[in-house]
Amino acid sequence: MNFLTEEKALLDPYSKEPLEMGKGFYFNPVSGDKYYINSGIPVFLPENQMTGDNLKYARFYDKISRFYRISSVLYCWLKGTSEKKVKKLYLDLLEIKENDLVLEVSIGSADNLKHLPKRAFYSGIDISFGMLTMARLQLRHWRIKAGLYQGEAEHLPFADNSFDVVFHVGGINFFNDKQKALAEMIRVAKPGSKLLVVDETESMVVNTYQKNPFSRKLYQLADRDLSVPVHLLPIGMKEIEVRYFYEQKIYCLTFRKPLAAIAEQLNGVAG
């Protein structure tokens, strides 16, 4: 399900050329490249094109997709809180209005959409097809309509200035290229819109994920920078603010894309 209008059509995530609809696939009329639709989900990133951490974490989340939501709810319960209370800490900062087009980058199993206004139009992209499959099932159960896509945050298949709200929760710490992912999120957001990026702090990764026998091998830090990625934002972003939640285990970065005159100068950053 695609909520984007013809004016805001899907693009080739790599060349940024407009795509056309074929029978069971989107195709680039310039290059001839095809992007097939698998069970209603357009696939803009076959596994043989994934590399590095993106490939590693895509496979990991494919394996745990069936249990992810249960583990998340259980973890919050063991910590004496609820998933809803934790999510509302940062989701309430989003400026979602009626009929807005909203994109969640790394939507996972779509748990966040359950706690957002119902009168908006949602799209979500993730590198894990397993998580997207769970998202589709849960969204049907919750009667929430959303367009789902498989792809990388570093190569979003959407036109410039497509969405009223763009946000990301969890995962950017271990993206292949955090700076490019941020630039892509900014590119597809409309001028003047507020963006939100949430992830775990280094303390959470070290004291929780690295001590868990099921995840410690996956979350090795080496020389990885887990600081809040303010320094990776392009020059010109407005109203930059950092908050910490849940006993300093989660950071929340919000900022606003500048209005059109400045935004046009920034488009090249994501190219």
VOPAGU-2260 file (C-alpha; in pm, 1 decimal, decimal comma):
REM VOPAGU-2260
SITE   aa  ch    i         X         Y         Z
SITE  MET   A    0       0,0       0,0       0,0
SITE  ASN   A    1     157,4     325,2    -115,5
SITE  PHE   A    2      27,6     649,3      36,4
SITE  LEU   A    3     254,4     866,1    -175,6
SITE  THR   A    4      90,8    1062,0    -454,4
SITE  GLU   A    5     208,5    1052,3    -815,7
SITE  GLU   A    6     394,8    1375,4    -747,4
SITE  LYS   A    7     580,7    1205,7    -463,8
SITE  ALA   A    8     646,9     877,5    -641,8
SITE  LEU   A    9     893,5     608,3    -545,1
SITE  LEU   A   10    1249,5     654,1    -668,1
SITE  ASP   A   11    1531,7     419,0    -746,1
SITE  PRO   A   12    1711,4     421,5    -408,2
SITE  TYR   A   13    2053,7     432,4    -572,9
SITE  SER   A   14    2018,5     655,9    -879,0
SITE  LYS   A   15    1720,6     859,1    -748,0
SITE  GLU   A   16    1549,8     822,4   -1086,0
SITE  PRO   A   17    1167,8     783,9   -1090,5
SITE  LEU   A   18    1034,8     428,5   -1088,5
SITE  GLU   A   19     741,4     294,7   -1285,6
SITE  MET   A   20     505,1      14,1   -1193,4
SITE  GLY   A   21     528,9    -319,0   -1370,7
SITE  LYS   A   22     347,7    -645,9   -1308,7
SITE  GLY   A   23     465,7    -744,8    -962,4
SITE  PHE   A   24     760,9    -507,6    -956,7
SITE  TYR   A   25     879,7    -148,4    -985,2
SITE  PHE   A   26    1133,4     -75,3   -1256,2
SITE  ASN   A   27    1374,7     200,0   -1351,7
SITE  PRO   A   28    1301,3     287,5   -1717,8
SITE  VAL   A   29    1650,5     437,9   -1754,7
SITE  SER   A   30    1864,4     153,1   -1619,0
SITE  GLY   A   31    1616,2    -131,4   -1653,7
SITE  ASP   A   32    1669,5    -233,6   -1288,9
SITE  LYS   A   33    1371,8    -407,7   -1128,2
SITE  TYR   A   34    1257,7    -410,4    -766,6
SITE  TYR   A   35    1017,4    -695,3    -700,7
SITE  ILE   A   36     719,4    -691,0    -467,1
SITE  ASN   A   37     725,1    -981,0    -220,8
SITE  SER   A   38     392,9   -1052,4     -46,8
SITE  GLY   A   39     288,7    -690,9     -91,8
SITE  ILE   A   40     621,8    -546,7      25,9
SITE  PRO   A   41     846,0    -379,8    -234,9
SITE  VAL   A   42    1202,1    -506,9    -194,2
SITE  PHE   A   43    1460,2    -236,1    -257,7
SITE  LEU   A   44    1745,9    -430,1    -105,2
SITE  PRO   A   45    1796,2    -798,3    -192,2
SITE  GLU   A   46    2028,3    -968,4      56,6
SITE  ASN   A   47    2301,9   -1008,0    -205,9
SITE  GLN   A   48    2329,0    -626,9    -215,5
SITE  MET   A   49    2365,3    -586,0     161,4
SITE  THR   A   50    2708,2    -555,3     319,1
SITE  GLY   A   51    2873,8    -501,4     657,0
SITE  ASP   A   52    2667,6    -439,0     966,7
SITE  ASN   A   53    2349,6    -387,8     766,1
SITE  LEU   A   54    2370,7    -747,8     643,5
SITE  LYS   A   55    2465,5    -880,8     987,9
SITE  TYR   A   56    2176,7    -711,8    1166,2
SITE  ALA   A   57    1926,3    -788,4     891,4
SITE  ARG   A   58    1997,2   -1159,2     936,2
SITE  PHE   A   59    1986,1   -1127,1    1316,0
SITE  TYR   A   60    1646,6    -955,9    1315,8
SITE  ASP   A   61    1512,7   -1202,8    1059,5
SITE  LYS   A   62    1591,1   -1479,2    1311,3
SITE  ILE   A   63    1433,8   -1309,1    1613,4
SITE  SER   A   64    1142,0   -1139,8    1436,0
SITE  ARG   A   65     880,4   -1380,7    1572,8
SITE  PHE   A   66     989,3   -1319,9    1931,3
SITE  TYR   A   67    1092,4    -954,3    1916,4
SITE  ARG   A   68     770,3    -798,4    2039,4
SITE  ILE   A   69     727,9   -1050,9    2321,4
SITE  SER   A   70    1084,1    -992,5    2440,9
SITE  SER   A   71    1038,7    -614,5    2428,3
SITE  VAL   A   72     718,7    -624,5    2633,9
SITE  LEU   A   73     872,0    -871,5    2880,7
SITE  TYR   A   74    1188,0    -662,6    2923,8
SITE  CYS   A   75     985,3    -352,0    3013,2
SITE  TRP   A   76     773,2    -554,4    3256,0
SITE  LEU   A   77    1081,7    -690,1    3432,4
SITE  LYS   A   78    1207,1    -331,5    3468,7
SITE  GLY   A   79     884,3    -229,1    3638,9
SITE  THR   A   80     738,0     -29,2    3352,1
SITE  SER   A   81     542,1     -86,2    3030,7
SITE  GLU   A   82     633,0     -69,1    2665,6
SITE  LYS   A   83     373,3     203,4    2614,2
SITE  LYS   A   84     515,9     423,7    2890,8
SITE  VAL   A   85     868,4     396,2    2750,2
SITE  LYS   A   86     763,3     464,8    2391,6
SITE  LYS   A   87     539,3     756,7    2480,4
SITE  LEU   A   88     837,7     937,0    2634,8
SITE  TYR   A   89     972,9    1011,4    2287,1
SITE  LEU   A   90     681,9     943,5    2051,7
SITE  ASP   A   91     484,4    1227,1    2214,5
SITE  LEU   A   92     751,3    1465,1    2079,6
SITE  LEU   A   93     646,3    1395,1    1720,6
SITE  GLU   A   94     435,5    1662,7    1552,1
SITE  ILE   A   95     185,1    1439,5    1372,3
SITE  LYS   A   96    -127,6    1610,9    1245,6
SITE  GLU   A   97    -435,9    1472,7    1075,3
SITE  ASN   A   98    -366,8    1346,3     720,7
SITE  ASP   A   99      11,1    1385,0     758,0
SITE  LEU   A  100     239,5    1153,1     561,7
SITE  VAL   A  101     465,9     989,0     819,9
SITE  LEU   A  102     775,9     775,8     757,9
SITE  GLU   A  103     939,4     552,3    1016,5
SITE  VAL   A  104    1290,5     446,6     916,8
SITE  SER   A  105    1370,5     102,1    1063,1
SITE  ILE   A  106    1007,0      32,8    1146,0
SITE  GLY   A  107    1083,6    -317,1    1272,1
SITE  SER   A  108     762,1    -489,9    1379,1
SITE  ALA   A  109     572,5    -157,2    1372,8
SITE  ASP   A  110     526,2    -141,9    1749,5
SITE  ASN   A  111     554,6     237,5    1752,8
SITE  LEU   A  112     259,6     288,8    1519,3
SITE  LYS   A  113      24,9     142,1    1779,6
SITE  HIS   A  114      88,5     448,3    1995,4
SITE  LEU   A  115      59,5     718,6    1726,6
SITE  PRO   A  116    -243,1     915,9    1599,7
SITE  LYS   A  117    -467,3     706,1    1379,6
SITE  ARG   A  118    -564,3     981,0    1131,7
SITE  ALA   A  119    -227,8     999,9     959,6
SITE  PHE   A  120     -85,1     796,9     669,0
SITE  TYR   A  121     212,8     582,8     764,6
SITE  SER   A  122     499,5     428,1     570,8
SITE  GLY   A  123     781,4     221,0     712,5
SITE  ILE   A  124    1109,0      83,1     579,1
SITE  ASP   A  125    1339,0    -178,7     731,6
SITE  ILE   A  126    1630,5    -397,5     623,3
SITE  SER   A  127    1478,0    -710,8     779,3
SITE  PHE   A  128    1206,0    -880,8     576,9
SITE  GLY   A  129    1126,0   -1097,5     878,3
SITE  MET   A  130    1048,1    -790,4    1088,5
SITE  LEU   A  131     839,4    -641,8     806,4
SITE  THR   A  132     638,7    -964,9     789,7
SITE  MET   A  133     562,2    -932,3    1160,0
SITE  ALA   A  134     481,0    -564,5    1111,8
SITE  ARG   A  135     226,6    -652,0     845,5
SITE  LEU   A  136      56,9    -906,8    1073,6
SITE  GLN   A  137      44,6    -669,9    1369,2
SITE  LEU   A  138     -82,5    -376,2    1166,8
SITE  ARG   A  139    -369,3    -591,1    1036,3
SITE  HIS   A  140    -451,2    -692,8    1394,0
SITE  TRP   A  141    -446,0    -329,4    1509,1
SITE  ARG   A  142    -634,9    -216,4    1196,3
SITE  ILE   A  143    -364,4      34,3    1107,8
SITE  LYS   A  144    -292,7      98,5     741,4
SITE  ALA   A  145      70,5     150,2     645,2
SITE  GLY   A  146     293,3     108,7     341,6
SITE  LEU   A  147     587,2    -123,7     410,1
SITE  TYR   A  148     916,3    -137,5     218,1
SITE  GLN   A  149    1240,8    -330,7     252,1
SITE  GLY   A  150    1550,7    -119,0     210,3
SITE  GLU   A  151    1842,2      57,9     374,9
SITE  ALA   A  152    1821,3     385,7     562,3
SITE  GLU   A  153    2122,5     500,5     360,1
SITE  HIS   A  154    1927,2     458,1      33,9
SITE  LEU   A  155    1563,6     558,5      79,5
SITE  PRO   A  156    1337,2     498,6    -225,0
SITE  PHE   A  157    1137,8     818,7    -176,5
SITE  ALA   A  158    1139,9    1158,2    -346,1
SITE  ASP   A  159    1270,9    1474,4    -183,6
SITE  ASN   A  160    1033,0    1649,2      56,5
SITE  SER   A  161     780,7    1362,9      60,6
SITE  PHE   A  162     692,1    1332,6     429,6
SITE  ASP   A  163     549,1    1565,6     692,8
SITE  VAL   A  164     715,1    1364,7     971,2
SITE  VAL   A  165    1022,4    1138,8     960,5
SITE  PHE   A  166    1149,7     945,1    1261,2
SITE  HIS   A  167    1376,2     655,3    1357,9
SITE  VAL   A  168    1378,9     449,8    1677,2
SITE  GLY   A  169    1655,8     201,7    1748,4
SITE  GLY   A  170    1932,5      79,0    1520,4
SITE  ILE   A  171    2121,8     382,4    1392,2
SITE  ASN   A  172    2410,5     305,3    1630,4
SITE  PHE   A  173    2499,3       8,9    1409,9
SITE  PHE   A  174    2414,0     135,0    1061,2
SITE  ASN   A  175    2683,7     106,5     795,8
SITE  ASP   A  176    2681,9     484,4     745,7
SITE  LYS   A  177    2499,9     690,0    1009,8
SITE  GLN   A  178    2575,8    1023,4     845,7
SITE  LYS   A  179    2432,8     917,9     511,4
SITE  ALA   A  180    2124,2     771,2     679,5
SITE  LEU   A  181    2060,0    1100,8     858,4
SITE  ALA   A  182    2105,4    1292,2     533,6
SITE  GLU   A  183    1854,1    1064,2     362,7
SITE  MET   A  184    1597,7    1114,4     639,3
SITE  ILE   A  185    1640,1    1489,2     603,5
SITE  ARG   A  186    1614,9    1472,1     224,7
SITE  VAL   A  187    1275,3    1299,8     223,9
SITE  ALA   A  188    1131,6    1521,6     499,9
SITE  LYS   A  189     940,9    1833,4     400,5
SITE  PRO   A  190    1104,4    2170,3     475,5
SITE  GLY   A  191    1013,7    2291,8     823,0
SITE  SER   A  192     930,3    1945,4     957,2
SITE  LYS   A  193    1061,1    1804,4    1283,7
SITE  LEU   A  194    1269,2    1485,7    1278,2
SITE  LEU   A  195    1332,0    1248,3    1566,1
SITE  VAL   A  196    1611,1     992,8    1615,3
SITE  VAL   A  197    1617,3     758,7    1916,2
SITE  ASP   A  198    1865,1     488,6    2011,4
SITE  GLU   A  199    2033,6     328,8    2310,8
SITE  THR   A  200    2319,5     503,2    2485,9
SITE  GLU   A  201    2659,5     336,9    2515,7
SITE  SER   A  202    2574,1     253,6    2877,0
SITE  MET   A  203    2272,2      52,1    2763,9
SITE  VAL   A  204    2473,1    -137,1    2501,8
SITE  VAL   A  205    2759,5    -217,4    2740,3
SITE  ASN   A  206    2557,6    -301,3    3051,0
SITE  THR   A  207    2266,9    -482,7    2886,6
SITE  TYR   A  208    2334,7    -612,4    2535,4
SITE  GLN   A  209    2698,6    -704,0    2594,2
SITE  LYS   A  210    2613,2    -891,1    2913,9
SITE  ASN   A  211    2331,4   -1087,2    2754,6
SITE  PRO   A  212    2464,6   -1425,5    2631,1
SITE  PHE   A  213    2226,3   -1414,9    2332,6
SITE  SER   A  214    2340,2   -1075,9    2204,6
SITE  ARG   A  215    2688,3    -998,6    2337,6
SITE  LYS   A  216    2869,1   -1127,2    2027,3
SITE  LEU   A  217    2649,7    -913,7    1803,6
SITE  TYR   A  218    2701,6    -589,9    1994,3
SITE  GLN   A  219    3078,6    -559,5    2006,9
SITE  LEU   A  220    3183,9    -193,8    2015,0
SITE  ALA   A  221    3543,5    -198,7    1889,2
SITE  ASP   A  222    3602,4     163,2    1781,2
SITE  ARG   A  223    3234,5     235,3    1716,5
SITE  ASP   A  224    3106,4     579,5    1812,2
SITE  LEU   A  225    2782,5     548,5    2012,2
SITE  SER   A  226    2751,5     916,2    2097,6
SITE  VAL   A  227    2440,8    1111,9    2003,3
SITE  PRO   A  228    2498,6    1187,8    1631,3
SITE  VAL   A  229    2452,2    1564,9    1652,5
SITE  HIS   A  230    2794,7    1608,4    1491,8
SITE  LEU   A  231    2675,0    1411,7    1187,0
SITE  LEU   A  232    2388,6    1646,2    1103,9
SITE  PRO   A  233    2442,2    1872,3     802,9
SITE  ILE   A  234    2493,4    2242,1     871,1
SITE  GLY   A  235    2171,8    2440,4     888,2
SITE  MET   A  236    1948,4    2214,2    1097,8
SITE  LYS   A  237    1732,0    2406,3    1343,5
SITE  GLU   A  238    1610,0    2354,4    1701,6
SITE  ILE   A  239    1856,3    2074,9    1777,1
SITE  GLU   A  240    1780,8    1920,3    2115,2
SITE  VAL   A  241    1899,6    1607,3    2298,3
SITE  ARG   A  242    1704,1    1438,4    2575,1
SITE  TYR   A  243    1775,8    1127,6    2779,3
SITE  PHE   A  244    1509,2     885,4    2900,6
SITE  TYR   A  245    1471,0     563,9    3093,1
SITE  GLU   A  246    1755,1     612,1    3343,3
SITE  GLN   A  247    1990,1     751,5    3075,8
SITE  LYS   A  248    1959,4     432,0    2871,6
SITE  ILE   A  249    1796,0     598,7    2572,7
SITE  TYR   A  250    1882,7     921,3    2393,1
SITE  CYS   A  251    1638,2    1120,2    2185,7
SITE  LEU   A  252    1765,3    1366,1    1924,9
SITE  THR   A  253    1515,9    1606,9    1769,6
SITE  PHE   A  254    1579,2    1877,5    1512,4
SITE  ARG   A  255    1396,4    2068,6    1243,2
SITE  LYS   A  256    1469,2    2075,3     873,1
SITE  PRO   A  257    1507,7    2435,7     757,3
SITE  LEU   A  258    1260,0    2596,5     524,5
SITE  ALA   A  259    1289,6    2565,8     147,7
SITE  ALA   A  260    1547,5    2837,6      77,9
SITE  ILE   A  261    1810,3    2663,6     292,2
SITE  ALA   A  262    1686,0    2309,7     237,1
SITE  GLU   A  263    1759,0    2329,7    -134,8
SITE  GLN   A  264    2125,1    2387,4     -54,3
SITE  LEU   A  265    2130,1    2071,9     158,7
SITE  ASN   A  266    1984,9    1831,9     -97,4
SITE  GLY   A  267    2329,1    1751,6    -232,6
SITE  VAL   A  268    2441,5    1616,6     105,8
SITE  ALA   A  269    2227,4    1305,0      68,5
SITE  GLY   A  270    2318,3    1244,1    -295,7
